[in-house]
């Protein structure tokens, strides 16, 4: 079991809170779902810290646009969301 269950529900790339743990509670079983915000595929582009940082940089350099535009909250704050990223994936 993960030491902080809430981290299992956070996108490792952009910090968006997810409805389910995208790498499972054991953090070993990816869902291959797509993040509504950054568009990362859980279990593919976020498998390594290098991959996570590279994808994040590409997303930020591209304007941090939402993959699912209709899912973006009106009061969305990029900085607040990025602050959700677990320390080990920053």
Protein Blocks (a to p, Z undefined) as FASTA:
>chain_A
ZZblmlmmpcfklopacfbdfkojnlpacgkiacfklopaehilmmbmklmmmmmmmmmm
noppafblmlpcfklcfklmmmmpcfklZZ
